[in-house]
């Protein structure tokens, strides 16, 4: 259950899929039909199999998405950052579990209201289609990451992805916000927690990264990190 709920203020900013460039009338409609919700770290937003009635946008904080495999193991399918959506599903129930990594502020859009808005404003539907297409590409890249790469390649690719995201948000691309646990990263990359820890230690020994502050990884050698991500990272 989402707690500490209040209606979205008129001045709130709509990001990502529903971001800048929307006509004022549509922005007002989205504000009026959405609400802001606050959750602490490690709280459940919804569980796999719950009724699927809303789409969520992260305003602040980080959310982790996961599924249970047939043998009961957790597979992390993604991390959701500010300006990104989650909760979209093809059926009437959620296809995955969403849990907060940090304290978060979420904007909730009821599906019914979104459907009505898309009918009235085709430009919103086109944005939503572009977003779902990008999500499909991301899922394909994740399959490649899990299936074809070594542990060092996987972790290097993951860190480079975080760097690209930081740069896209006009933040220091060498200072990576990594609030999730090594177990979370392991479940995302298809590795064990011990393997993630060993690989991070190896990158530190090679001078590729540094752990200067809690919750952050600093990249010191982008060329070497890129070499590892592309399977060109020799240890000599």
N, C-alpha and C positions, 0 to 999 in steps of 0.2 A: 504494500500500500504506500502511496505517496503521501507524505505528511508536510506540515508547514506550508500550506498552499494559500496563495492569494492571487487575485486577478492581475493580469499583466497591465502595467501602467501604459498610458498613451504614448509616453516618450521612449518606450523600450525599442531596441533595434532588432530588426529581423535580419538574420545572417544567411550565409550559404545558399541553399536552394531557393529560398524565398528572399534573397538578399537585395542589394542595391539595384536600382533601376526599375523597381515596380512602381506602377502608378499609385498615386496617393490614395485613391478610393480602395484599391485592392489591399494596400498596406493597412488601412484602417479596418477593413473587414477581417483580415487575419488577426490583428490585435484584439478585436472584439470577440472573436471566437476561440482565442487561445488563452492559456493561463500559465503563470509561472509557479514552479514547484522547487522546493529546497530539500535536499537530502544530505546527510552526513556521509562520511567515507564508509565503504563496505556495507551499504544498504541495498536492498533489492528494489529495482524499479518494476520488473515483472519477471515471471518465470516461464520457461518453455511450456507451452500448452495452455497458458492463460488466454482468456478472451482477448481478441485483437481488435481494439476499439480506437486506438490513438497512435499518432506519429509524434515522436519526440525530437526536439532539437537541443543540443548541448549549448548552453550559454556560457557557463563557466565549469571548469573541472573536466574529469575524464571518466568515461563509462566503459566497462568491459563486457563484451558479448561472448557467449559460450553455448555449446550444445553438449549433451551427454551421448557418448557412443553406446553401441549395443551392449558392451561389456561394462558399462558404468563409469568409464573414464571421461574426464572433461576435456573437450577440445575448444580452446579459445579461438573464435573466428574473427575477432577484430577489437580494436580500441577506438572509441569515439571521442573526438576532441571538439572544442568550441567551434561552432559554425557547421557542424555535421549533424545529419539526421540518423535516427534508428527507429525501429518499431514497425517498419514496412514488412508486410507478409502477404502471401497470395491467398491464404485461407482465412478462416474465421478465428483461428487460434495462433498464438505466437510460435514461430519456429525456433526460437532460441531464448536464452535467459539474459537479462540485462541487469548488471550490478554496478554500483558506483565504486570507482577506485579511490577517488578523493571526494571531498565535499563538492557537491555540484549544485548548479542552478539549471533547471530544465524548463523549456517551453513545451507545453503539450497542445497538440492540434487534434481535435476529434476527427476521425475519418469522415464522418458524415458531412461536417462543415467543409473539409478540404474538397470532397467530391463536388459539393455545391459551388465552391469557389472556382474550381477548374471548369465547371460547366459555364459559369458566367465569364470567366477570364481565361481564354485558351492559352495565353502566354504563360500562365502558371502551370498548366498541364505540360507545356513544352519544356519548362525548366525541370519539372519533376521527371520527365522522360529522360532528359540528359543526365540527371542525377542517377537514376536507376541504371542507365547504360554505363556510367562510370563505376558503379558498384559491381557490375558484372565483370568489368575489366579487372577491378581489384581482386575479385574472387578468383579469377583465372591466374593472376599473378601469385596469389596465395597458394594455389595448387602447385604451381611451379616451384615455389619456395619450399614446400613440404616434400615434394617428390624427387627433386633432382639435385639438391644442393647439400653440401657437407655442413657440419655444425658451424665452422668458421664462415662459410659463405652465407648461411642463414642469418647469423648474428650481424655480420657486416651489412647485409642487405637491409635488415631491420633498422640498424642505426642510420644508414643513409636515407631511408624513408623518413625517419624522424627529423633528420637534418633538412631535407627538402621541405617538410611541412613547416619547420621553424622559419626557413627563409621565405616561404610563401606568405607568412604572417609578419614579415618585416622584423623578425627576431634573429638573434645571433645564430647562424646555422651550426656553429661549433659547440654551442651550449644546448644540450638536448634534455628536455624535461622527460624524465623516466620515473613516474610515480608508482608504476606497477611493480610487483615483486618479481624475483627471478623465476619463481614458480609460474607466475602468470605468463612471463615471456616464454618459458619452456613449453607451456601448454599451447601457446600460439605458434611456436616454431616447430613443434613436433619433436622436442628434445626432452631430456631429463633436466631437473633443476641443477644437478651436479655438473652436467655437461655445459650448461649456460654459465655457471660460476667459473668453471675451468677456462672456458673460452674468453670470458671477460678478463680473467687473470692473465691469460696469454696475450691478449691485446694490450693490456697494461705493461707487461714485460717488454713488449716490442715497441713501446712508446707511441702506440696508435691512439690510445685514449687515456684519460685521467679521471679519477673519481675525487673531485675536489670538494664537493658539497653534497649533502644528502638529497636524493631525488633527482640528481642531474649527472649526466655523463658528458665530459668535455672531449671533443675530437681534436687530436693534436696533429694527425697526419692523414688528410683526406685522400691523398694519392694512394697510400698503402691500404687504407680501408676499402677504397674502390677496387684495387687489385684483388683483394680477398673476395669481395662481392662478385667479381667476375671470374673467379677461379684462376687468378694470376698471382696470388699472394704467396710467393716463395718465402721460406723461413730462413734464408741465408742472410 
